[in-house]
Amino acid sequence: MTAPQAHRGEKLGLPGDGRGSLASTGPRLLAFVVDAIASALVAALFAHRSGGKTFADQLPGTWSLIPFALDYVVGVLVAGRTLGMYLTGLRLIRVSKDAAVDPLRIVGRTALLCALVPALVMDRDGRGLHDRLTDTAVVRA
């Protein structure tokens, strides 16, 4: 029988609080919403639908996934975080070793995140399935 965890992320070798500790659901969700809204605004600049009578008819729809994916891939490659993560004080790390998250993991994580379902399936530490499958974690910066 294993001993209970003293804090979230203990099994991953992460501190219990402060810099480098696992981010809670609230800031992660806020970062996701900021990224989603920013992506929709960018997509709306290029994919405006004409002829719609309501505001919803004029939204860019799934076209917003393109700037969303670019924000994640480029943002994490260049700065280790997206716009939303930056504004909420978070960053993405690789869990198994002290190295930057490689491009293949970033692309895989982004594709899974765009599917949204893996982000809703969480483990005891609060890491989404997309983080577990790509050996990453969102931590406080």
Backbone torsions as a table, in degrees:
resi	resn	phi	psi	omega
1	MET	NA	135.0	-178.4
2	THR	-91.8	151.0	178.9
3	ALA	-74.2	147.3	178.4
4	PRO	-66.6	153.1	178.6
5	GLN	-67.8	139.2	175.6
6	ALA	-75.7	-32.7	178.3
7	HIS	-155.1	162.7	177.5
8	ARG	-62.6	133.6	178.0
9	GLY	89.4	-1.5	-179.2
10	GLU	-60.2	-42.6	179.8
11	LYS	-64.6	-20.5	-180.0
12	LEU	-91.5	-4.2	-178.6
13	GLY	81.3	21.2	-178.7
14	LEU	-98.7	150.5	179.0
15	PRO	-66.5	161.4	-178.6
16	GLY	-75.0	-32.1	178.3
17	ASP	-152.4	169.8	-179.6
18	GLY	81.6	-165.0	-178.0
19	ARG	-57.9	131.0	178.3
20	GLY	87.9	-3.6	177.7
21	SER	-84.0	156.9	-180.0
22	LEU	-59.6	135.9	178.0
23	ALA	-75.6	143.2	177.9
24	SER	-78.5	172.2	-175.2
25	THR	-64.0	-38.6	-177.2
26	GLY	-57.0	-57.7	178.9
27	PRO	-62.8	-34.8	178.5
28	ARG	-65.0	-43.1	179.4
29	LEU	-65.6	-42.1	177.9
30	LEU	-61.4	-43.0	178.0
31	ALA	-61.5	-41.9	178.7
32	PHE	-62.7	-44.3	-179.7
33	VAL	-64.2	-42.5	177.4
34	VAL	-60.0	-46.0	179.6
35	ASP	-63.4	-40.5	-179.3
36	ALA	-66.2	-43.6	179.3
37	ILE	-66.5	-44.5	178.6
38	ALA	-60.8	-40.9	179.7
39	SER	-66.8	-39.2	178.1
40	ALA	-65.6	-38.6	178.6
41	LEU	-65.5	-43.0	178.0
42	VAL	-64.2	-45.2	179.4
43	ALA	-62.7	-35.4	-179.8
44	ALA	-63.6	-27.7	177.7
45	LEU	-66.0	-29.5	-174.2
46	PHE	-109.5	-25.4	-172.6
47	ALA	-120.0	45.2	-179.4
48	HIS	-71.7	128.0	177.2
49	ARG	-91.9	129.0	178.1
50	SER	-98.7	158.8	177.1
51	GLY	91.6	-9.6	179.0
52	GLY	-75.4	140.4	-178.4
53	LYS	-91.2	-25.2	-179.7
54	THR	-109.1	164.5	178.4
55	PHE	-59.3	-42.0	-179.0
56	ALA	-61.9	-33.0	178.6
57	ASP	-67.4	-20.8	-176.6
58	GLN	-96.6	-3.5	179.9
59	LEU	-71.1	155.1	-174.6
60	PRO	-74.6	-10.6	177.9
61	GLY	64.0	-137.4	-175.7
62	THR	-72.6	-7.9	175.4
63	TRP	-60.9	-23.8	-178.7
64	SER	-69.2	-13.7	176.4
65	LEU	-67.2	-26.2	-179.8
66	ILE	-67.3	-54.9	176.5
67	PRO	-66.3	-28.6	177.0
68	PHE	-62.4	-48.6	179.7
69	ALA	-65.5	-39.7	178.0
70	LEU	-64.0	-40.3	177.4
71	ASP	-58.8	-45.8	-178.6
72	TYR	-67.9	-51.0	-175.1
73	VAL	-66.2	-53.0	-177.7
74	VAL	-68.5	-43.8	-179.0
75	GLY	-59.9	-45.3	-179.2
76	VAL	-72.8	-36.5	177.3
77	LEU	-63.6	-43.7	-174.4
78	VAL	-82.8	-45.8	-170.9
79	ALA	-122.1	-3.6	-178.7
80	GLY	78.5	10.5	-178.2
81	ARG	-162.9	161.0	175.4
82	THR	-93.5	178.1	176.3
83	LEU	-59.2	-46.9	179.7
84	GLY	-63.4	-40.0	177.5
85	MET	-64.6	-39.6	178.8
86	TYR	-61.5	-46.8	-177.5
87	LEU	-68.4	-25.1	179.9
88	THR	-102.4	4.4	176.2
89	GLY	74.1	38.1	-179.6
90	LEU	-121.2	165.2	172.8
91	ARG	-152.9	163.5	-179.0
92	LEU	-104.2	132.9	178.4
93	ILE	-126.9	162.1	170.7
94	ARG	-91.0	133.2	-172.1
95	VAL	-81.9	-44.2	-169.8
96	SER	-74.0	-22.8	178.3
97	LYS	-150.5	158.0	-177.9
98	ASP	-82.7	79.0	179.7
99	ALA	-149.2	160.6	177.3
100	ALA	-65.6	154.2	177.2
101	VAL	-71.9	125.2	-175.8
102	ASP	-77.2	158.4	-175.6
103	PRO	-56.6	-38.9	-179.2
104	LEU	-63.2	-41.7	177.4
105	ARG	-65.5	-38.9	-179.9
106	ILE	-65.0	-45.6	179.7
107	VAL	-64.2	-43.6	178.4
108	GLY	-62.5	-44.7	179.5
109	ARG	-63.6	-41.2	-179.8
110	THR	-65.1	-43.1	178.3
111	ALA	-61.5	-42.7	178.0
112	LEU	-66.3	-39.3	179.5
113	LEU	-65.9	-36.5	177.3
114	CYS	-64.5	-27.5	175.8
115	ALA	-74.0	-17.5	175.9
116	LEU	67.0	-35.2	-177.2
117	VAL	-58.8	-45.6	179.4
118	PRO	-59.3	-29.7	179.9
119	ALA	-70.8	-23.0	-179.6
120	LEU	-86.1	-16.0	178.9
121	VAL	-96.5	110.9	-175.1
122	MET	-118.8	153.3	175.9
123	ASP	-93.3	-172.6	-178.2
124	ARG	-63.4	-27.3	179.0
125	ASP	-82.3	-9.2	-178.1
126	GLY	88.9	10.4	176.6
127	ARG	-84.1	134.3	177.5
128	GLY	-73.3	163.0	179.3
129	LEU	-59.3	-34.5	178.8
130	HIS	-64.7	-32.5	175.9
131	ASP	-74.3	-41.4	-180.0
132	ARG	-64.1	-42.4	-178.2
133	LEU	-69.3	-24.8	-178.6
134	THR	-108.0	7.0	177.3
135	ASP	58.1	44.1	-180.0
136	THR	-125.0	167.7	174.9
137	ALA	-151.3	146.8	174.4
138	VAL	-95.4	122.0	-175.6
139	VAL	-123.8	166.3	175.0
140	ARG	-72.2	137.1	-175.8
141	ALA	-81.9	NA	NA
